Amino acid sequence: MHHKAKKSLGQNFLKSAHALTTIVKTANLSTNDIVLEIGPGKGALTKKLLTSAGKVIAVEKDPDLIPLIEQAFAEEIAQGRLELVSGDILEFDPETLRVYEPNGYKVVANIPYYITGALIRMFLESTYQPKTMILLLQKEVAERIVARDNKESILSISVKAYGTPTYIEKVPKKYFSPEPSVDSAILAIDSISKKRFKDIEEVAFFEIVHAGFAHKRKTLRNNLTMAGFSTEAIDALWQTQGFSEKIRPEDITIDEWFLIAQAIHGDKNESAVY
C-alpha cells in the first residue's frame, strides 16, 4: 500500500509491531467495544483493533488514503465491523456515537502532534465522552499531562479534571515513517467522566485555573487576587487548608484545585483586569 506521507497533515506512520500491540493491549478491548480511531493512515493500527474490538469507526482526513483503506479492509467494511468516515476529526461530533449506548466508545489513535491539545479537549469536554482514550502522542506532551516532574500545568489539570492519565511507555522516533524530530509515548486516560463538576460549572472551574496560572513568576494567591477573586475567601481557604503563602499553581493537586474553585468562584470583582 504505497502512500507518501503528508507533512501538512502531520502524518507519521507507526511501524513498530510492539508499540501497536501495546496500544491495543492498553485499550483492554472486547467484542462489546466500539472504537473510534483517528487517522487510520495505512491501517496498521486498524488491523490490530479489528482483531479485538466489536466495531471500529475510523476517521481519515486524507482523501488519498480512503480508497487504499477501503481496498485493504473491504471484507471488514462489508461485515459492518469497520466504518470509514472521510473528514476532519476536529469537525466530528461525538454525539453521533450515542447510538451505541450502553456500551459507550473508546478512542484509540496515533494522533498528529499539531492537533493534540484541541483533540483531547474536544473529547473530554464533549457531552458524550469516551470511556477511555489511548493516544500515541509527543513524549514531552505525555510527560506534561501526567506531571512526571510533579509540576502541574493548565494542560495536566485540564485532563485530570475529567479522567486519570497514565504514561504507558516511550515509542522512539525511529519507529515511525517518516521519522519525526521527537520521540512519542503511549498515554492512557481512563475513568473519564464529569462527576467532579457536580458542584461547580466547567467554565467557572477553568476560569479559576487559567487565572491561577496567569503569571508564571507570581504565587497562586497573588494570581487569584489580581484576577479579582475575594481576598477574604482566599484568606479563609489558605488558613483552613494550611497552604503556604508562597505556593505556586504548579504545586496544587487536582483535588486542591477543585477545593479552591468551589470556595472562591462566586466571589469575584468583575472590574479586575489580568
Secondary structure, DSSP 8 states (H G I E B T S, - for coil): ------GGGT--EE--HHHHHHHHHHHT--TT-EEEEE--TTSHHHHHHHTT-SEEEEEE--TTTHHHHHHHTHHHHHTTSEEEEES-GGG--GGGGGGGTTS--EEEEE--GGGHHHHHHHHHHSSS--SEEEEEEEHHHHHHHHTTTS---HHHHHHHTTSEEEEEEEE-GGGEES--SS-EEEEEEES--SGGGGSS-HHHHHHHHHHHTSSTTS-HHHHHHHTTB-HHHHHHHHHHHT--TT--GGG--HHHHHHHHHHHTT-B-TT---
